[in-house]
Amino acid sequence: MCERAADKRDIWALILAGGASRRMGQPKLLLPAPHGNLLKQTVHQALAAANVRVAVIAPKDGPLRREHVDGLPVEWLTTTRADRGLGASLAAGIRQLEEYHSPSAVLILLGDQPEISPEAIRQVAEAFIHTGAGIVQSRYDDRPAHPVLFAAQLFPKLMALDGDAGAKELLHLYQDHLYSVRIPGKAPRDIDTPEEYERYRLTVFSQS
């Protein structure tokens, strides 16, 4: 299904940072983490994979700013449609990456999953390089989850997304083109509530 040469130099990790943090009650991606804040932590994990370029898509007038990931080599993208949901932010990010960089694939990450493994990101990108699969998804011991990669020929489908549905429907529609990568351990956790952040904080700062 891959129409472009698979090259790690033009595989991008797109970090979705457009959520409203309603359940947290404050901008959750700015909460402290070992590498500064939750967003910066997730960016650090993606960069540590060392085989993808990294972009963040955030609300244009939201609390997140480029300086919140200051010092890191990331592409900062914004959208005015983040309030429409995750699917709208994803569509905006794909559209801008396609316009500016024409990547052969984009790997989707969530900004509120700071425990995402660099090794999982690396293996998903490598699987695309070796197989040219239309979709590559990590499969953990408990369930499939992020990161999930989409090849360029699916970008028009991603750019048509709206609302909060995300890309789950595409995973079902194109399961014949889906290649799974086994990742040991449990899927990365979302951090949505104060209780979830407190568990994360106690875990990561007790190790430092």
N, C-alpha and C positions, 0 to 999 in steps of 0.2 A: 504493500500500500504506500510505501514511502517514495515520493517523487523527487525529493531533493537528497543530495548526498548527505549522509548522516555524519556530522562533524561536531565534536564537542565544543568547538569555538563558537558555534552559533546555536547552542542549546541554552535557553534561558530558564531560570527559576523565577516565577512570578509570585510574589508574596501578597496575598489579599489582606489589606489593612483598612477596610472600609466599614467595619461594623460599628454600630452605635453604642455598644457597651451598656445597654439598658439594664441587664441583670447585674452588672458590676456596680453601676451607680457612679462611675467615673471612667475616664479614658483608660481602659485596661492595658493597652499596649504601651503605656508610659509608666506602668508600675515597675518597681525595681527588679532587676535580674542580675545575674553575675556579670554580664557584659554591658550593663547600663540600664536598660529597660527591656520589656518583653519583646518589643519589635526588634530592637538591636540584637537581642539574643537569637531570635529566629533568623535574622539576616546573617549573623555570625555562623550559625549552623549551616546555612546554605553555602556561604563562602568557603567553609571548611571542606566541603565536598570536593572542591578544586577542579571540577570539570563542567561547571555551568557558570554563565553570567547571571547576575542577580538584579531584579527590578522589584520595586514596591509600588502598588497602586493604592492611593489613599484619597479621601475626600478633599476636594479643592479648598473648601473653607472649613475644614475640620480641625481638630486639636493637634493632629500630627503634622509635623513640618520636616523638611529635609534635614534640618539641624539635629533632629532626634536620632538620626543615624550618621551623624557627622563623623568624618574620618574613614568611612567604609566605602569601597568602590561599588556603589549601587546606582542604578538608574531610578530616579524619582519621578513617578507618573501620578497624575491627579485626574479626578473625574468629578463632574457635577451630579452624577447619577447614583452615587453610593447609597443614598437614602432609599432607592428602589430595591436594594437587596444585593446579596452576594453575586447573583448571576449578572446583574448590571455592571458591577465592578469588574468582574472577570471579563465580560465582553469589552469594556473600555480598555482594560490592560492589554488584552490580545490585539485589539485594533491598533493601539499605539506602538506596540512592539513590532507588529507587522509593517506598519508604516515607516518606522525609523530604522529597523534592523533586519527585517525579513528572515527571522530565525527558521531553522528546519524543524524545531520542536520547542514547546514550552511546557515546563514542569510546574504544576500548581502546588503552592504551599499556603497554609493559613497562618496569619500573623500571630494568632493566639495559641499556637502549638510550639512553644519554645524548646520542647524536648525532642523535636524531630531530629532524627539521627543523620549526621553527615554521610554515614555509610549507606543509609537507605537512599538518600538523594543520589549519591555516586553510583550505586548499583542500578537504579532506575534509568539514569542517563546512559550508562554503559550498555544496558540492555537494548536501548533504542539504537545506539551506535552499531551494535552487532546484529540486530534483527531487522531494523527498519520498521518495526511494528507501528500501526496507526495509533495505538494506545498502549502505554506501559503503566501498570499499577502495582504498587507494593502490596503484598499480602502477608500480614502478620499472623502470629499464632492464634489470635482471637478473631480477626476479621480483616478484610481489605480496607485500606485507608490511604491517606496521603503519605508520600507524594504520588501524584498521578500525572503522567506526561501525555500530551497530545501532539501528534505530528502536524505539520503545516497544512496538509490537505483537509484537516478538520477545523481549521481556524474559522472558515465562514460559518460553521455550525456554532462555534463558541461565540462569535461576534453577534449572533442572533439571539443570544440569551438575554433574559430580562427578569426582573423580580428576584426572588430569593431561592430559586430552584437549583442553581448551580449546574454542574455538568453531569449529574447522576443519570439523567435520561439518555445522554449520549453513551454512557457506559453500557446501558442495556441495548441500545439500538445497534451499537457497533461491537458487541461482544465477540463476534467472529474475528475481529482485528485486535483483540485485547491480549496482551502478553503479561502474565503475572510474574512478579519477582518475589521469591520467598525471603522474608526478613525475620530473623529470630526475635522473640519477645512480643510484648503487647503493643498495640497501635498507640501512637502518641495521643496524649490527652489534650482536649480543649481546656482553656481556662476562661470560664464564663462568669463565675460567681465569686464573691469574696471568700467563700469556704474553699473553693478549688484553688484560688490563688494562694491562700494560707497554706494549704497542703504542699503546693509547689514551693513556696518560699521556705518552709521548714526543711524540705528535702534538699534543695540546692544550696542554701546558705549554711546548712549544717555540714555540708561536704567541703566547704571552702575554708 
